[in-house]
Amino acid sequence: MLNNSSFHKRKTLISLSVTAALLTIPQSLMAQQQSPQTENAEIERIVVESRGRKETIIEVPLSEKYFSSQEISDARIKAVDDFIGLTPGITIANSQDAGTNFITIRGVSQVRNGEPPVAVIVDGVLQTNARSFDQGLFDLESIEVLRGPQGALYGRNATQGAIIINTQKPTDYLEGYIEAGIGRGDEYKIEGSITGPISESVRFRVSGNYTASDGIFENVATGQNVGFKEELNLRGHLNFIVSDELQIDLRASYTDTTADALQFSFQGVTTDPTTGEVDGFTNINDSNVVQRRLSANNLGFDEREVSQLSLRVNYETDFGTLKAVTAYDTIDQSSGGDQFPYTANSTANPGLSFFDGTQTQSVDISTMSQDIRFVSNDDQAFRWMVGAYYLSTDRFIASTTGFDLDNGILPITSTPVLGGTINPTGTYAADDNENTAYAGYFNFAYDITEALEFSFAGRYDRDEREQIVDPQQGGYDVDGNLAFAIGEAGAVNKATFSHFQPKVSLRYLLSNDASIYTSWGEGFRSGQFNQNGVGVSAEALGLTGIPDVLDKEVTETFEIGFKADFLGGDLKTAGALFNTNVENAPFYVFVGVLGAQVLVGIEEVDITGGELEAAYAFTDELTGYLGYAYADSEVKEYQLDPTAVGNNAPYVPKSTINAGLQYRTNLTTNLDIFARADYESRGKQFWDPTNLTERDTVNLVNFGLGLEDVEGTWALTASVNNLFDEEYNAEYVTGGFAFSAPPAIWRLDFRYNFID
């Protein structure tokens, strides 16, 4: 239900958007009139599959950023942070351990232990858990970043977008590459791929990536570097061409990550720069205060294994194509480290400190998913798609705090460590979750005229969740005796979350190179359980209003935009304006004494903003791009703290700027030289609804310089991320918990391509 204020705001927004979009018409016509010779020229048009079928990016009525395989190589995209850092209106923060990351897109954010506001699709398979999102990227064909609600096609959690990643496909000839590199922090890596035919009807592709780093920041208490990480990624792909009508793809992937974890600093204390022990107390609560020197007496650990096996079947008929995707995913992760205040003190050596015990978390997740859809042929005025989706999830999670006896930390999985001399469990909160999700969806598009398309899509999602509380849940003393209850051990809790997500779009083609569009849609992010009893435990500490169940989030978005290519495709532009109303936006609250990570809902948030992008080929050798995004968010209702009404929403940068230049030219007849600079600005942002502390604008510059064989056989590239060593906190949690972002990191990479 829209109130009058929201209605007038959206009416103004749409009026401004229409004006901006219509301004492209005379420019487009002028470009055609001034350059009639380009009418018959071959213009390269970007083809995408954001709506489940092949279309040019001009034809798609949504805001989208596309990266080709060449752009991925040029920009040295090796992690999700890399392409997100090139995309206006979306940011990501990495924290705590592998798999803990927070995406904010168009003012809608992800929080710890919560689902992202985007769907992630890799090789046609919808990823079922956010903990696998930050795996290394390699051997890629394309990336598409869609902004705006995509739930009508991609389902729950796609409230403000979708990310579509396509890896390179098997080929019918033998080829491959090998790449090796070194970097700051004793980093080294090796990756490669090989593909080719097994027979006339079977093709294969095998790819792998291994990286290792000792870290850069110093821990004065242990004498070790912080930021250690070792990761192995393997991927195999078989393509079976059964007939002209039937193709089958079998794909398997595996990731093994070993790293440290929980490298936080706590601003409420000061520590001795030599020993790392607490030597004083402060009242600092400032997200701009960055501490790169760590003091925890436990380095922390993180062990993660991720696997996926998927089967895709495409069968073409006279009426359309039947597509089926079956996937089985597993995630097994165990991490641990110091409890706050993250110093060299401990239970055995408290000094001036307080608590300073240990904390661990273990998750074991397995999912089985099935998507089946029938897609009509493209060469008709009325195009359609109908489908159904099923997801079964079994998730076990255990979170603990423990007594730090200066003897290290034992990983705790399904059983608390009662007593002993290492780190006896102090609190143990664990539950098994058995969840089942169903969905049915459709997507209709009709060409009212050759230029005007009307589309209507919808999806109904139902998410049934069951939480079975571990019978061992509770608080224990140092000898392993049960000291107090946490919630109701052995309880069984059930909840169901459902929503219909409609989307209506209208797109008008001004020409093959320009379009305007408008859309309205809703998004749905499923609710979930906090760990049982955490609300009661928090209330005992004076924190009221923390629920055991977080309700679903629903978003409603109005959008209007344009896309236009000029000068024979040398200048590509796009822009969009939007207004989004969010009901029950999730927000993360950390209860340090309990080691508890819980989610609460902000009842209503309103966001108005937009993006404007341009890419220009100045010459065959010099190209550049510029993007700007703006998001004005406002908390409309927050029952946990009504004083926050009128404030900015947390984790939302006011603006982002993305810009870059790339130059490639002949150095000799056999050698090219390559240079590229990318700039990213993340505007000021708050970290909580009360707007207690605002992080200043973050300005990041990445630079690369390389030599290449003109035939594309080899390349040697030197690069630096965060060239000017900008110091900032990647995450800040209210109360003074800060996680520092990486410093400047240099790398040197060599790649060799081979073909039979």
C-alpha positions, 0 to 999 in steps of 0.5 A: 500500500502506497502512502501519499508521500510515496506516491508523489515521490514515485510520480516525480521520479517517473516524470524525471526518468521519462524526460531523461529517457526521451532526451536520447531520441533526438540524439539517436536520430542525430547520430543516424543522420550525421553518420548514414554511412554506418547504417550498413556497417557491422556493429557488434551488439552484446547478446545476453541471456538475462531473461532466460533466452538470447537477446541483445542488451538493448532489447532487455528492459532492465538495468544490466552490466555485462562483462565479456571474456576479453573484458574479464581478462583485461580487468583481471577479474579473479574474484567476485570483488573484482567485477563488483568493483567495476559495477555502479550501484553494487558493493561487497564487503568481506569479513570474518572468514571464507563465505562471510560477505555482504552485498549491497545493491541499490540500497538493499543489503545482505547481513551476516548469516542472512541471504543476499539480495541477489540470485547467483546463477553459475552455468545455469545452476542457481546457487543455493547458499551464500557461503559459496559465493566468494570462491575464486573465479577462473576460465570464464566466458561472461558475467552479467549483473542485473539490477532491480527485482529479478524474483519473477524468474530467479526466485526468492532472494533476487529482490534487487538483482541477479548475477549470472556467471558463465564459465568457458564451455567444452570445445570440439578442438584441443586447447587450453592455458596455464597461468602462474603468479606471485604477489605480496604476502608470499602469495603464489598461484597456478591455474589452468584449463584444457578442453577438447573432444573425447569423440564426435559427440562428447566434449570435455573441459577440466579447469583448476586454480590453486592460490596461497598467501601468508597474509600481510597484517601482523599479529603481535601476540602470536608473531604471525601474519594475519590473512593467511589463505590457501584455496584449491578450486577444481571444475570438470565439464562434460558435454554430450551431443546426443542428437540435433535436438538433445544436449546433456551437460554434466558438471562437477566442482570442488573448493577446499579453503584453509585460512585464519578467521575472526581477525577483528579489533575492538575499539573499546580497549587499547593494547600494548603494541608489543604483548597485545594485552589490554592496557587501557579502555576507551569510548571510541566507536568510530568506523573510520578508526582502522587497526591493522595491528592485531592482538588476539592470542589465537590466530584463528582457523577456517576450514571450508569444503564446497562441492557441486554436481549438476546435470543440465538437459536441453531438448528442442522441439518444434514448439520450444525447448525443454530445459531441466537442471538438477544439482546437489550441493554441499558446504562443510565449514568450521571456523574459530578464533578469539572472543571479543575484545580480541586481545592477547589476554585470556580466561587463564590470563585475564589481566585488565581484560574481560571475557576474552574467551574463544568462539567457534562456528560450524556449518554442514549444509547439503541441498538438492535442487531441481528446475524444469522449464519450457521455453518457447521459440524466439521467432514469434510475437508471443514468447513465453516460459513456464517452469517449476523449482524444488529445493531441499536443504539440510543445514546444521549449525553450531555456535559456541563460546569457550574458556580460553586456557591459552592452549589453543582452540579445538574445532567444535562441530556437533558436540560441545567440549565439556571440561578439559584443558584446551577451550572448554565450551561455555555456551553451545547453541546448535540446531538442525534445519530441514527446509523445503522450498517450492516455486512455480513461475512464468514469463510472457512477452508480447510484441504489440508492434515491432518496436513495443514489447509488453512483458509480464512475469510472475513466480510463487515461492513457498519456503517451509522451514523446520528447526530442531534444537540440539538437546545439548544446547545450553551454558556450561561451566569450566568443568563441563557442568550445565550451568543454565539453559539457552532456549529450549533444548530439543525443541522443534520449531516450524515456520512457512514463508511464501510470496507471489513475485510479479513483474510487469515491463514495457519496452520501446525500441527507438532503433536497433541501437536505442530503447527506453523501458519502464517496469514494476515488480516485487521481490521476496527474501525468505525469513529464517530462524535465529538460533533458538533462545537467543532472544530470551538470553539477549533480553536478560542482558537488557537487549529487548526485541530480538526475535527467534524468527526473522520474518520475510522481506518484501520489496516493491520497485518502480523503475524506468530507464534507457539504453543507447549506442552511438557513433556506430557502437563506439559509445554505449550508454545506459541509465535508470531511475528507481524507487524501492520500498522494503518491508522487514529489511534484515539487520545484524546484531552481535551480542558479544557476551553470548557470541551470538549473531542474530537478525532483526527486521527493520520494518520499513525502508524507502530507497530512491536512486539510479545509475548512469553509465557510459563506455567509449572507444576513443580509438582502436587503442584507447577505451574508457568507461564511467559509471555513477550510482546514487541511493538515498535510503530512509528508515520509515519504521523500526520498532526495535529503536523508533529513534532511528526513523528518518535515518539512513539504512545501514550498509548503504553507500550514498553513491558509487563511482566507477571509472577506468581507462585502458590502452593497448598498442603495438610495441613491436611487430610481435609485441603489444603493450597494455595498461589499465587503471580502474577507480572505484569510489564508495560513498559515505555509509552508516553501519546501523539504523541509529547512524551512530558512526559514518564511514567516510568515502573510500577511494580505491585505484587498481592499476595493471601494466602488461606485455602480450604476444600479438597472436595472443599466445602469452601475456606477462602482467604486473598489477596492484590492487588498492594502489595508494594503500587506502586504509578503511574498515571492510566491516564495522559492527556497532559497539566498536568491532572492526574488520580492516580491509586489505592493504595494497597488494601487488601481483605478477602473472604470466599466462600461456595459451595453447591450441592444437 
